[in-house]
Amino acid sequence: MSTLKSKITAAEKAIRKHAKGFRPKVGLILGTGLGSLAGSIKKTKSIPFKSIPGFGVSKVQSHAGNLLLGELGGKPVVAMQGRYHWYEGWSLAEVTFPVRVMKALGIETLIVSNACGGMNPNWDVGDLMVIDDHINMMGDNPLRGDNDDALGPRFPDMSAPYDHALSALAQSAALDLGIRMQKGVYVAVGGPNLETRAEYRMLRAMGADVVGMSTVPEVIVARHQGTRVLGLSVITDRCLPDALHPTELSEILKVAEVAEPKLASIVVNVLERMPS
């Protein structure tokens, strides 16, 4: 057994002590923009990250740091109430470790959310976006190093990292709920600073619609292990280089808080529509 596999097994055993026989179908990463969705999960078991072997703890405001087990939209789910980030000093292998553990628990689908800066001039603050594709500009990869073939292939295909059927389901749910939803490309950068005007121009020229500091590593690992992915973003600030204004975390959190009920309703609707 590889070192990574043994760590996954240890974390899985620790979690199953709280919910024997529980097998989640869907994993959720409740980043900025979905944190309060935790309150809608029924029959919840809440496990602090710090009590699970191999899990880290975020010090970023709005990331609670609990693993939740329960039911949402009629589906058994395991949810990360917050995440921890590469810019906090964690390696990408550590950042993505919970995705490995959720797979061991039984998930087939991962729904991941984030707050992001909007570079598409046609979109507004507060808009939601379903992620169609991504660009990794973090300068690192969670699969770097030895590969355990039992967990996934050495060279995983990334021609469609985000499941087209799930994305269409989210767009249909948004339409039925009367919620405006965009579709575009997410670029991940290392952070923690926001970007310069020149960097926004470069990222936009590369084909990105929004920019953030998470999600892509988790998606890479999810696809490596064969997990389907739905990615959702909340545009919390406009990143237009010729009309750029200073942005503070408090402003980002206010926008995310307003958008959160809309994003939560879409996630619940998607789960309800997913086959059992």
N, C-alpha and C positions, 0 to 999 in steps of 0.2 A: 504494500500500500504506500502511495506517495505521501510526502509530508502534507501537501495541500489536502489530499483526500482524508487523511487522518484528522486534520483540523476541522474539516467539514463534518465528519462523523461526530466529533466531540461536541460541536455546536448543536448539531441536530439532536443528539441525546439530551443535552441540557434543555432544549426547547420542549422536547416531547415529555419531559417530566411534568410540564404544566398542562399538557393536553394530549394524553395518550390516545392513539388511534386517529387523531385529527389529520386529515389530508387535504390541504388547500389546493384549489384548482387555479387560483389567480394570485399573483404577487403584486403588491402596490408599493411604490416608493412615493410617499406623500411629502414632496418637497415644498418649497415656497409656492403657495397657491392651492394646496390641497390639505394642509395640516388639520383643519377642523373636520375634514371628512371622517377622521377617526371617531368622532362622536356618533356617527351614523352606523358604525359597525356593531352588529348585534352579538350577544353572547361572548363578549370580548374577554380574552385573557391578555393582560398587558405585562410584558417582560422587559425590564430595563436593559438597554444594550450592554451596560457595564456588567451584567450578570451572565452574559452569554460569551463563552470562550471564543476569542478571535474577533469580536466586534469592537469597534471603536466608539467614541462618544464625541459628538460635535459640540463646539462652544459657540456656534453661530446662533444668534437670536432667531426664534421661530422654528428651530429644529429640536423637538422634544427629546428624541433619543429613546424611543420605546418600540418594541416589536409587538404587534397586535395580532391576535388570532381570533377569527370569528366569521360572521356571515354578512355579506353586503350584496344587495341586488339579487338575492336568492342563491348566491354562490359562496362556497367556503373560500376565505381569503386569508392571506398573511400580509400584513402591511408594516412597512417601515414608517414610523411617525417621525419624519425627519431623516436626514442623511448626514454623513460626514464627508469632508472634501479633501482633495489633493492639496489645495493651497494651505490647509491647516497643518500639513506636515505628514499626512498619511500617504503611504505608497498607493498606487492604483490597484495593486493586488489586494491591499487592505480595504480600500474604498469599495471594491466590487465583491468582497468576500460574502456579504449578506445575500447577494444574488445567487451565489453558489449554494448557500445553505437553503434558500427558498426552493431551489430545484430539488435538493435532497428531500425536502419536506413533501414535495409532490407537485409543485406548480408546473403548468404547461404554458401559461401566458403571463407576461410582465407588463404592467401599466406604470409608466414613469412620468412624473410631472416636474416642472421647473418654472422659475421666473427667469425672464430673459430681457435683453435690450432689443428694441425693434429698429432694424436698419432699412427695412422696406418703407419708402416714403409714402406709400399708399395705405399703410396700416396705422392704427391709432393705439394709444396707451389704453390698456384694458382689454384689447382684443385677445381672443384665444387663438391658438394655432395648433393644428395637428402636424406632427413632424413627418415630413415625407422622406427626408434624407438628412445626412449630417456630414460635417467636415471636422476631422480631428486635428486641432492646432495646439494641443496640449504639450507636444514634444515628448510624449511617452505613450505606452500602450500596456494595458493590464495583462496581456498575454505574453509579455516579454519574459524570457527565461525558459526553463525546462517546461515541456508540455506533457501533461498526463493524458494519453490517448483515451483513457476511460472516461475523461470528462469532456473531451471534444477534440477535433482535428488540429494538427499543427498550423494549417493555413485555412482558417474558416472563410467561407465565401461571404462577402458583404454586399452583393449586388442588390439586395432588398432587405436592409436591416430592420425596416419597419413594415409590419405585416399589412399588405394592401387591403385585405378584407376587414381587418380591425379598424384601419383608418377610415374606410368607407362607412363602417358602422358608426363611428364617432361623428362623422360629418352628417350622416342621416339623423342621428340623435339630436345634433345641434339644430338642424333644420326644423325638425318636429317641435323642438322646444323654443324655437324663435330666437336662438342665440347665434350671434355672428361668429363664425369660425374661419380662420385663414388656413392655408396649407402651404408649407414651405420648408426651407433648409435651415437647420440649426448648426452653428459652428461653436465648438467648445474650445475655450482658451484656459490658460492656467490660473489667472487671477493672482492675488485677490484685488488688485487695482482694476478700475474700469479702464477702457481703452482710450487711446489718443485719437484725435481727428484723423491722422494719417492711417492709423490702424483700422478705424472704421471704414475708411475708403478702400483699403486693401481687402478687408473681409467681404465687403459688399461686392467688390469687383470679382472676387473669387466665386460669387454665386450664392452667398449666404443671405438669408432674410432676417435672422435673429442671432444673437450671440449670448452665450452663457458660460458657466464654469463647472458644469456637471453633466450628467446624463449619458454622454457618449461612452465613457468607460464602462458603465453599467450595461449599456446596450451591446457593446462589443462582447462582453462576457456572456450575456444572455444568448446571443446568437451563436457563440462558440459552443454552448451547451445545448443548443437546439430549442430554446425557448422563444415563442412568438412575442413580439413587442408592439405595444401601442405607446407612442410618445406624445405628450400634450404640454404646451407651453402657455404661460400668461405673459403678455408683453407689458412690462411694468414701467418702461421709460423709452423715450425716442432717442435714437443714436444717429442723428443726422449731422454729419461733420460740418456743414455750413450753417447749422442752426443749433449748435450744441450748447447745452446748459449744464452746470454742475448738478450732480445727482447724489442724494443722500439715501442711506438704507431706510430711514423712516418713511420716505416718500414711496420707495419701492414696496414696502410692507403695506402701506395704505392702499395702493392700487391692487396688490395681490388679495388683500382682505375683501375688497369690493367684488373682485372677479371670482373669488373662491366659490360662492354658491353656484355660479353658472358652471364652472368646471366640475364641481362635485355632482351636479345633476346629470351632466353628460356621462360621467364615469358610471354612476348608478344605472343610467339608462342603457349603456353599453353592456354592463354585466347582466342586466335583465334580458337583453336580446341574445346574449351568447348561449349556444346550445349547452345543455347540462352534460 
